[in-house]
């Protein structure tokens, strides 16, 4: 049976890529904040593994800052976009992007001063597999390095829960429908895109995902179980304190 990640990121990659492209602006600031936050932890990486790198938003920005970067994503279409972005930015020599599955990190070689997992790219699978993915992160982090994760903050998401909502972004209408199951901690989401055509809208496509949302304390315990000894939690890449009103959860985990 095809997993939803393959349907969404491989078979229907073009639908969600529009959303990724809309977030390119501002990624340079995110990377600056991330590196400053690492500096506060005494981590100065010279190599990065960007897991679930998508179209290479962060991958390329790391390369522009002189780091050696490897991007990994399950989507061939996103990998191709990331390679094109690296070439256009003039950092193709420093940035390698390849098709790969985060579930297979443990079978890979190499250690990195920084492993990143950005924009809620965790919790895709069942409990055991999610923990195995986290263990793969640990295996790829060098002893003097760090893992940085950036995700939705479950406390905020549930506190501001909506079954459905819609928005208009530069002529593109998105419609999102959610169903949260407390007994499993999973959020099932249907996401549709429509392009404005005069007074009407053309349906561009629809994707679905099924995400395990981890509360901050749950995620800390998970990362400690797989071998991280220091796990710091923040409300943003700028190092803001984590509160119930923090929209984002940022993790800095050290071996």
C-alpha positions in Angstrom: 0.0 0.0 0.0 1.3 3.4 -1.0 2.1 5.6 2.0 0.6 9.1 1.9 4.0 10.7 1.7 4.6 9.1 -1.7 1.2 10.2 -3.0 1.7 13.8 -1.7 5.4 14.4 -2.5 6.0 12.1 -5.4 2.7 11.5 -7.3 1.2 15.0 -6.7 4.4 17.0 -6.0 3.2 20.0 -8.0 0.3 20.7 -5.7 2.3 21.4 -2.6 5.3 22.8 -4.4 3.3 26.1 -4.9 3.2 26.4 -1.1 6.9 25.8 -0.8 7.7 28.4 -3.4 5.6 30.9 -1.5 7.9 30.5 1.5 11.2 31.1 -0.2 11.3 34.7 0.7 12.4 35.0 4.3 14.4 31.7 4.3 17.7 33.6 4.4 16.6 35.2 7.7 15.5 31.8 9.1 19.0 30.4 8.4 20.7 33.4 10.0 18.6 32.9 13.1 19.3 29.2 13.2 23.0 29.7 12.9 22.9 32.4 15.6 21.0 30.0 17.9 23.5 27.3 17.3 26.3 29.7 18.2 24.6 30.3 21.5 24.9 26.5 22.1 28.6 26.6 21.1 28.0 24.8 17.8 29.7 26.0 14.6 29.0 23.5 11.9 30.9 23.3 8.6 28.7 20.5 7.2 24.9 20.1 7.1 22.5 17.3 6.3 19.1 18.8 5.5 16.5 15.9 5.9 13.2 16.4 3.9 14.8 19.4 2.2 11.9 19.9 -0.3 12.9 22.4 -3.0 16.0 23.3 -1.1 15.0 26.5 0.6 17.3 26.1 3.6 19.8 23.8 1.8 20.8 26.5 -0.7 21.0 29.2 2.0 23.4 27.0 4.0 25.5 26.7 0.9 25.5 30.4 0.4 27.0 30.8 3.9 30.0 28.6 3.0 28.8 25.3 4.5 29.0 21.9 2.8 25.5 20.7 2.5 23.7 17.5 1.6 19.9 17.7 1.0 17.7 14.6 1.1 14.1 14.3 0.0 11.8 11.6 -1.2 10.5 13.7 -4.1 12.4 13.6 -7.4 10.6 16.7 -8.5 11.6 18.7 -5.4 15.2 17.4 -5.7 15.4 18.7 -9.2 14.0 22.1 -8.1 16.6 22.2 -5.3 19.4 21.4 -7.7 18.3 24.2 -10.1 18.1 26.6 -7.2 21.6 25.7 -6.1 22.9 26.3 -9.6 21.2 29.6 -9.9 22.6 30.7 -6.6 26.1 29.6 -7.6 26.6 27.1 -4.8 26.2 23.8 -6.8 29.8 22.9 -5.8 29.0 23.0 -2.1 25.4 21.6 -2.3 24.5 18.0 -3.1 20.8 17.1 -3.3 19.6 13.6 -3.8 16.5 11.5 -3.6 16.3 9.5 -0.3 14.0 8.4 2.4 14.4 9.6 6.0 13.5 6.1 7.2 16.8 4.9 5.8 19.1 7.4 7.6 20.6 4.7 9.8 21.9 2.8 6.7 23.8 5.9 5.4 27.4 6.9 6.1 28.8 10.1 7.4 28.4 12.5 10.3 27.5 16.2 10.1 28.0 19.2 12.3 24.3 20.0 11.8 21.3 17.9 10.9 18.1 19.8 10.1 14.5 18.8 9.8 12.4 21.9 9.0 8.8 22.9 8.5 7.0 20.1 10.4 8.7 17.3 8.4 8.5 14.9 11.3 5.7 12.6 12.5 4.8 11.2 9.1 4.8 7.5 10.2 3.7 5.2 13.0 5.2 5.6 16.5 7.9 3.0 16.1 9.0 4.4 12.7 9.0 8.0 13.9 11.3 7.0 16.7 13.5 5.1 14.2 13.7 8.2 12.1 14.8 10.2 15.2 17.4 7.5 15.9 18.7 8.0 12.3 19.1 11.8 13.1 21.2 10.9 16.1 23.4 8.6 14.1 24.2 11.3 11.6 25.0 14.1 14.1 28.7 14.4 15.0 29.6 14.4 18.6 30.3 18.1 18.6 27.2 18.9 16.4 23.5 19.4 16.8 20.1 18.5 15.4 17.7 21.3 14.7 14.0 20.6 14.2 11.4 23.2 13.4 7.7 22.1 13.7 4.2 23.2 14.6 3.7 23.6 18.3 1.0 21.1 19.3 0.0 23.2 22.2 -0.8 26.2 20.0 -2.3 24.1 17.2 -4.9 22.5 19.5 -5.5 25.7 21.4 -6.4 27.4 18.1 -7.9 24.3 16.5 -10.2 24.8 13.4 -11.9 22.0 11.6 -11.5 23.9 8.3 -10.2 27.2 7.0 -9.4 28.9 3.8 -7.2 31.7 2.6 -6.2 33.6 -0.5 -2.5 34.1 -1.4 -1.6 36.0 -4.5 -4.6 34.8 -6.5 -4.3 31.2 -5.2 -7.1 30.0 -2.9 -6.3 27.2 -0.4 -8.8 25.3 1.5 -7.7 23.1 4.5 -9.9 20.6 6.4 -8.6 19.0 9.6 -9.6 16.1 11.9 -7.7 15.6 15.1 -7.9 12.3 17.0 -6.9 12.7 20.7 -6.4 8.9 21.2 -3.6 8.8 18.6 -2.3 12.3 18.6 -2.7 12.4 14.8 -4.1 15.2 12.6 -5.5 14.2 9.2 -5.5 17.1 6.8 -7.0 17.6 3.3 -5.4 20.5 1.4 -6.9 21.8 -1.8 -5.6 24.6 -4.1 -7.6 26.7 -6.5 -6.4 29.4 -9.0 -8.4 32.5 -9.6 -9.7 32.7 -13.2 -11.8 35.8 -13.6 -14.8 35.5 -11.2 -14.2 31.7 -10.9 -11.6 29.4 -9.5 -9.9 26.5 -11.3 -9.2 23.4 -9.1 -5.4 22.8 -9.2 -5.3 19.7 -7.0 -5.7 18.2 -3.6 -3.4 16.3 -1.2 -3.9 14.6 2.1 -1.5 14.0 5.0 -1.7 12.2 8.3 0.7 13.7 10.9 1.5 12.6 14.4 1.7 15.8 16.4 4.1 15.7 19.3 3.8 17.9 22.3 7.1 19.6 23.2 7.6 17.4 26.3 6.8 14.3 24.2 9.3 15.2 21.6 12.0 15.9 24.2 11.5 12.4 25.7 11.6 10.8 22.3 14.9 12.5 21.4 16.4 11.6 24.8 15.4 7.9 24.3 17.3 7.7 21.0 20.5 9.1 22.5 20.4 12.9 22.6 21.6 14.1 26.0 20.7 17.8 25.8 17.4 18.9 24.3 16.5 22.6 24.3 13.1 23.8 23.2 12.2 27.3 21.8 9.3 29.2 20.4 11.1 30.1 17.2 14.4 30.1 15.4 15.1 33.4 17.0 15.4 31.6 20.4 12.2 33.0 21.8 10.9 31.3 24.9 8.4 28.4 24.2 4.9 29.1 25.5 1.4 27.8 24.7 1.0 30.8 22.4 4.2 29.9 20.3 3.0 29.0 16.8 6.3 27.1 16.2 8.4 24.7 18.1 12.2 24.7 17.6 14.4 21.9 19.0 18.2 22.1 19.4 19.4 18.6 20.4 23.0 17.8 21.3 24.6 14.3 21.6 
